[in-house]
Amino acid sequence: SIFIGVGFGRIGCLLNGCCFGDRCDLPWGICFPHGSTTFDVLAIRGFVEPTAPYTMPLHPTQVYSSINGFVLALVTAQMYWYRRHPGDTFALGCILYPMTRILLEFIRADEMGQFGTSFTISQWYSVGILCFGIGLLLRNRWQHAGTRSPSAAS
């Protein structure tokens, strides 16, 4: 599943210091050290003193996204056995991932809004993928109306 790659890829984001979250007052907030990508970006934006040893605690959005990827891998793997038509599992992935990505982007702080909105470019792409997934699921329903599902055929 592509979502396993998302899960491991976001661990790489955590180690690299990219894709960082907004300020976090929760116990699991993560501080990035001086010299990290996150620290440098926040220092340039004026959110952290350039001489500070660490950033303020931030949401570990990389961890949230990693968990999301692994959970979506499990959900889509299970959906495969219960799908009604070929392509349903892919369509479900194209619906669920953008929905979760749009939500996660609201607590990320590495990107700014685009096109005069508060939506990041990732959220805009997610809207497009979500529409594609819904369209694909509807097409599958119309195209296979009256046919037996793959699991029922076996």
Backbone as a ProteinNet text record, in pm:
[ID]
protein_1_A
[PRIMARY]
SIFIGVGFGRIGCLLNGCCFGDRCDLPWGICFPHGSTTFDVLAIRGFVEPTAPYTMPLHPTQVYSSINGFVLALVTAQMYWYRRHPGDTFALGCILYPMTRILLEFIRADEMGQFGTSFTISQWYSVGILCFGIGLLLRNRWQHAGTRSPSAAS
[TERTIARY]
83.5	0	87.8	46.4	119.1	123.9	27.4	21.5	131.1	184.5	300.8	417.9	431.9	536	516.1	391	360.7	402.6	369.9	404.7	554.2	631.7	777	835.6	777.3	826.5	815.9	708.6	690.1	785.5	831.1	936.6	1063	1089.4	1201.2	1185.2	1062	1035.8	1069.3	1036	1067.6	1218.6	1291.1	1437.1	1500.9	1440.3	1492.2	1452.8	1342.3	1295.8	1203.9	1155.5	1061.3	918.3	821.7	679.3	639.7	693.9	674	539.4	498.8	369.5	375.2	258.6	242.4	270.8	269.5	294.7	202.5	257.6	183	200.1	89	92.6	68.3	61.1	35.8	167.3	161.4	284.2	374	318.7	400	455.9	447.2	508.8	657.3	711.1	851.2	928	1048.5	1135.5	1248.1	1276.3	1384.2	1507.2	1625.7	1747.9	1794.1	1874.6	1939.6	2013.7	1999.1	2065.5	1979.8	1867.3	1778.2	1700.3	1646.4	1566.3	1451.5	1382.7	1269.4	1313.7	1422.4	1473.2	1505.3	1576	1616.6	1496.6	1394.7	1275	1204.4	1189.5	1121.3	1202.4	1334.4	1418.9	1404.7	1402.8	1386	1250.7	1148.7	1013.9	997.1	1097	1092.7	1018	993.6	920.4	1011	1140.4	1236	1361.8	1421.4	1545.2	1656.8	1735.4	1843	1946.6	1955	2052.9	1994	1864.6	1799.5	1852.2	1857.7	1906.2	1802.6	1673.1	1566.3	1449.8	1363.6	1237.9	1141.1	1031.5	922.8	862.9	787.9	725.8	628.7	639.8	557.2	481.7	367.1	294	383.8	398.3	477.3	393.9	366.1	277.7	335.5	467.8	529	485.6	478.1	434.2	285.5	205.7	62.8	43.1	117.9	104.8	153.5	257.7	308.8	204.8	147.9	42.6	-75.1	-111.4	-219.9	-190.8	-68.1	-31.7	-45.6	3.3	-6.1	-150.8	-230.2	-372.1	-445.2	-417.1	-481.3	-437.8	-314.1	-269	-352.6	-376.1	-458.5	-603	-658.1	-798	-815.9	-727.1	-742.1	-712.8	-621.7	-596.2	-720.7	-788.8	-913.3	-1024.1	-1029.3	-1132.4	-1121.2	-1000.8	-980.7	-1070	-1083.3	-1161.9	-1312	-1351.4	-1493.6	-1537.7	-1451	-1484.5	-1600.1	-1675.1	-1789	-1752.3	-1656.8	-1620.9	-1470.6	-1411.6	-1270.2	-1248.3	-1144.5	-1113.3	-1167	-1253.3	-1311	-1205.8	-1109.1	-1005.9	-922.5	-885	-809.2	-891.9	-1019	-1107.2	-1118.4	-1131.2	-1138.6	-1011.4	-895.9	-770	-765.5	-820.2	-824.1	-925	-1009.9	-1105.6	-1053.2	-1005.6	-964	-836.1	-734.9	-608.4	-624.6	-688.8	-702.9	-783.3	-883.5	-962.1	-873.1	-791.2	-703	-592	-544.4	-437.2	-485.3	-606.1	-662.3	-666.4	-710.3	-717.7	-579	-485.2	-350	-280.7	-308.7	-245.7	-282.7	-396.8	-437.5	-346.3	-275.5	-184.3	-38.4	-13.3	123.8	156.7	285.6	327.2	436.6	469.6	579	537.1	409.3	361.1	263.8	258.5	164.8	46.7	-62.3	-179.6	-148.6	-224.9	-204.4	-331.5	-314	-424.7	-516	-458.5	-535.2	-624.2	-596.3	-676.2	-584.2	-643	-563.5	-527.3	-577.1	-544.6	-402.8	-328.2	-193.9	-206.4	-95.2	-97.2	-133.3	-89.4	-123.1	-273.2	-336.9	-482	-554.2	-503.4	-565.7	-551.8	-432.3	-415	-508.4	-521.8	-607.7	-753.3	-799.1	-936.5	-953.9	-855.6	-862	-862.1	-774.9	-768.6	-897.3	-951.8	-1078.5	-1190.1	-1199.4	-1301.1	-1279.5	-1152.9	-1120.8	-1165.8	-1136.6	-1174.4	-1324.5	-1397.2	-1544	-1596.4	-1541.3	-1581.4	-1551.5	-1435.5	-1398.4	-1492.5	-1525.3	-1617.7	-1755.9	-1803.9	-1933.9	-1930.2	-1821.1	-1806.4	-1809.2	-1740.8	-1741	-1882.5	-1960	-2097.8	-2183	-2170.6	-2251.1	-2206.2	-2075.4	-2021.6	-2055.1	-2060.5	-2082	-2220.8	-2313.6	-2450.1	-2507.2	-2556.3	-2616.9	-2519	-2389	-2291.6	-2257.2	-2204.2	-2165.9	-2031.7	-2012.1	-1886.2	-1777.5	-1648.3	-1538.7	-1539.2	-1572.3	-1570.4	-1689.3	-1800.5	-1918.2	-1902	-1818.1	-1798.5	-1714.8	-1636.3	-1549.2	-1613.9
-119.1	0	125.3	222.1	348.8	416.3	386.5	452.1	404.1	284.9	241.3	334.1	369.1	464.4	600.8	644.7	771.7	764.2	653	636.1	644.9	573.3	577.6	710.4	767	895	1007	1008.3	1113.3	1096.2	973.4	955.4	1025	1014.3	1086.5	1236.7	1285.2	1428.5	1471.1	1386.9	1417.9	1427	1331.3	1331.1	1448.9	1490.4	1603	1737.3	1741.1	1866.1	1945.9	1884.4	1955.4	1918.3	1978.4	1947.2	1965.1	2066.5	2085.3	2149.1	2129.6	2177.9	2314.5	2362.3	2490.1	2471.2	2580	2576.7	2475.3	2402.4	2296.5	2309.4	2315.7	2321.7	2185.2	2081.3	1946.1	1880.6	1779.5	1718.3	1656.4	1620.9	1556.8	1654.8	1784.6	1883.1	1854	1879.5	1848.8	1977.4	1986	2101.9	2061.8	2146.7	2119.2	2199.7	2140.8	2207.9	2318.9	2406.5	2512.8	2449.2	2507	2455.3	2361.4	2316.4	2229.7	2314.6	2249.1	2319	2395.2	2328.9	2391.2	2514.5	2501.6	2614	2731.4	2703.1	2810.5	2882.7	2807.1	2868.7	2956.2	2904	2981.3	3103.6	3093.5	3209.2	3317.1	3276.7	3372.8	3442.4	3368.1	3425.6	3505.9	3501.9	3579.4	3513.6	3383	3312.9	3255.2	3252.3	3201.5	3288.3	3314.7	3392.9	3313.4	3376.2	3304	3241.9	3291.2	3237.1	3131	3104.4	3005.1	2865	2776.4	2640.9	2552.8	2582.4	2500.6	2588.8	2531.8	2598.7	2580.5	2651.8	2626.3	2490.6	2427.3	2298.1	2312.7	2221.3	2222.9	2090.9	2097	1973.2	1882.7	1756.2	1663	1613.1	1703	1668.6	1557.1	1544.1	1434.2	1300.4	1294.2	1171.8	1148.7	1254.4	1241.9	1187.6	1243.4	1201.4	1058.8	1021	884.5	784.9	813.2	726.9	721.3	835.8	842	750.4	753.6	668.7	520.9	480.3	339.2	296.2	383.4	351.5	339.5	430.7	422.8	297.4	253	127.5	10.8	9.5	-97.4	-90.4	29.8	47.3	4.2	48.9	12.8	-135.3	-194.1	-338.3	-417.6	-375	-441.5	-416.8	-297	-262.7	-351.2	-392.2	-476.2	-600.1	-659	-782.1	-755.6	-632.1	-598	-507.7	-484	-394.3	-452.2	-365.1	-409.3	-417.9	-334.9	-328.8	-306.5	-347.2	-316.4	-165	-122.8	19.7	87.1	18.3	79.1	108	19	39.9	163	175.6	293.1	419.8	414.1	530.1	568.9	469	497.7	567.8	520.7	586.5	730	751.6	887.2	976.8	919.1	997.4	1020.1	914	924.7	1005.7	982.4	1053	1204.6	1256.5	1402.2	1460.4	1385.1	1435.7	1452	1351	1360.2	1461.6	1471.8	1566.9	1710.9	1739.1	1873.5	1909.7	1816.5	1842.6	1859.9	1772.3	1781.9	1912.3	1960.6	2084.7	2204.9	2198.8	2310.6	2328.5	2223.2	2237	2235.4	2239.2	2252.4	2400	2430.7	2570.7	2593.6	2493	2508.4	2573.3	2570.6	2632.2	2744.6	2839.9	2950.8	2928.4	2999.6	2990.8	3034.8	2983.4	3012.2	3069.8	3142.2	3195.9	3287.2	3359.4	3453.1	3387.4	3260.8	3188.6	3136.5	3076.3	3014	2870.5	2818.9	2683.1	2678	2575.6	2553.8	2486.6	2481.8	2416.2	2268.6	2206.5	2065.4	2047.4	2143.2	2135.3	2151.5	2240.7	2257.2	2130.7	2070.3	1942.6	1836.8	1837.1	1739	1753.8	1876	1898.2	1834.1	1853.3	1793	1641.1	1583.2	1437.2	1383	1454.1	1413.7	1409.4	1512.1	1515.2	1400	1374.5	1262.5	1130.3	1110	986.4	966.2	1072.4	1063.5	1030.7	1098.7	1071	927.4	876.9	739.2	639.9	665.1	577	577.4	695	704.5	635.3	654.2	587.6	436.2	386.5	242.3	192.4	268.6	228.8	224.3	329.6	335.2	229.8	214.3	121.5	-23.7	-54.3	-192.1	-213.4	-127.4	-142.1	-276.4	-353.3	-482.3	-597.6	-573	-682.6	-726.4	-847.1	-900.3	-842.8	-830.6	-778.7	-884.3	-844.9	-941.5	-1043.6	-1001.8	-1095.2	-1191.3	-1147.8	-1233.9	-1336.5	-1305	-1393.9	-1515.4	-1508.3	-1620.7	-1717.9
0	0	0	-74	-80.1	56.9	140.6	271.4	366.1	343.8	422.3	391.3	264.4	224.6	288	296.8	363.4	509.6	574.7	715.9	739.7	659.2	675.8	628.2	523.5	472.1	573.4	649.5	750.5	868.3	892.4	993	943.6	814.1	754.6	769.1	757.7	777	919.6	1016	1155.4	1174.4	1119.2	1133.1	1059.9	949.4	872.5	933	1004.8	1064.5	974.5	867.9	780.6	820.5	754.9	778.4	924.4	989	1133.2	1164.7	1289.5	1334.5	1399.5	1434.1	1502.8	1652.1	1724.4	1869.3	1937	2035.2	2103.2	2253.8	2325.3	2471.4	2534.5	2454.3	2503.6	2546.4	2631.1	2683.5	2576.3	2461.5	2358.9	2255.4	2284.4	2196.3	2181.3	2063.7	2035.7	2009.4	2065	2044.9	1950.8	1854.1	1759.7	1799.5	1785.3	1830	1735.9	1791.6	1715	1597.6	1481	1362	1278.8	1332.2	1254.1	1153.5	1054	953.2	1018.3	1109.2	1177.4	1254.2	1329.3	1407.6	1315.7	1206.7	1115.4	1054.7	1014	955.4	1058.4	1180.7	1284.9	1326.6	1323.3	1355.7	1248.4	1122.8	1013	1022.8	1061.2	1074.7	1203.4	1291.3	1414.5	1529	1519.8	1625.2	1732.7	1706.9	1804.9	1795.9	1910	1912.8	1845.3	1759.5	1690.6	1784.6	1907.6	2002.3	2094.8	2084.8	2171.7	2139.4	2239.9	2212.9	2141.9	2163.4	2106.2	2063.5	1979.5	1946.2	2062.1	2056.6	2150.2	2115.4	2206.9	2173.3	2055.7	1961.5	1840.9	1828.5	1760.4	1731.9	1647.6	1685.8	1604.2	1485.6	1393.7	1282.3	1196.1	1196.3	1122.4	1182.6	1315.4	1383.5	1357.5	1366.7	1337.5	1195.5	1100.5	960.9	940.4	1012	1003.1	1053.9	1168.6	1223.7	1126.8	1071.7	974.1	855.1	805	692.1	724	841	879.1	903.3	963.5	985.8	851.8	759.5	628	552.6	572.4	511.1	563.2	693.8	752.5	703.9	701.5	659	513.6	425.5	284.1	260.7	339.4	327.1	366.2	470.9	511.2	409	356.9	258.6	134.4	101.3	-16.5	-11	106.4	120.2	121.2	142.5	149	34.2	-60.7	-171.7	-252	-312.7	-393.2	-540.5	-582.2	-723.6	-736.2	-849	-871.5	-867.8	-801.8	-792.3	-667.6	-593.2	-472.6	-365.8	-351.4	-249.5	-283.3	-409.7	-452.9	-433.4	-469.6	-453	-306.5	-218.6	-75.1	-27.8	-73.9	-38.3	-88	-208.1	-265.1	-194.9	-113.6	-35.2	106.3	169.7	310.2	329.4	244.1	264.7	254.3	150.2	144.5	260	306.7	419.9	543	570.1	686.8	663.3	540.5	510.1	527.2	483	499.6	647.4	730.8	875.2	936.8	902	958.3	918.6	800	753.6	840.9	907.1	991.8	1112.7	1154	1268.4	1225.3	1095.1	1046.6	1032.8	1043.9	1036.4	932.9	854.5	759.3	628.6	595.3	471.9	503.2	414.5	427.8	333.2	356.9	271.1	129	35.9	-106	-167.8	-276.3	-355.9	-274.5	-179.7	-99.2	4.5	36.3	135.5	245.7	346.8	452.3	416.2	304.1	260.2	204.5	246.4	192.2	55.8	-16.2	-146.9	-131.4	-21.1	4.4	24.8	88.3	106.2	-26.7	-111.9	-243.1	-326	-326	-396.6	-338.4	-206.9	-140.2	-182.3	-199.3	-246.5	-384.2	-471.1	-604.7	-600.3	-517.4	-505.4	-443.8	-347.5	-285.6	-390.2	-472.1	-578.4	-676.8	-711	-799.5	-737.6	-609.3	-540.6	-535.9	-507.4	-504.9	-644.8	-745	-883.1	-923.7	-883.4	-914.4	-847.4	-722.5	-650.5	-716.8	-755.1	-823.2	-959.2	-1032.3	-1162.3	-1144.8	-1042	-1014.9	-989.1	-915	-884	-1011.5	-1093.3	-1215	-1315.8	-1330.1	-1428.6	-1393.6	-1266.4	-1222.8	-1163.2	-1195.4	-1142.4	-1187.4	-1091	-1121.8	-1131.3	-1111.7	-1115.3	-974.7	-965.1	-834.9	-792.9	-662.8	-609.8	-621.9	-624.9	-635.3	-522.2	-400.5	-288.2	-293.6	-350.1	-359.6	-471.6	-570	-683.6	-646.4	-541.6	-506.2	-412
[MASK]
++++++++++++++++++++++++++++++++++++++++++++++++++++++++++++++++++++++++++++++++++++++++++++++++++++++++++++++++++++++++++++++++++++++++++++++++++++++++++

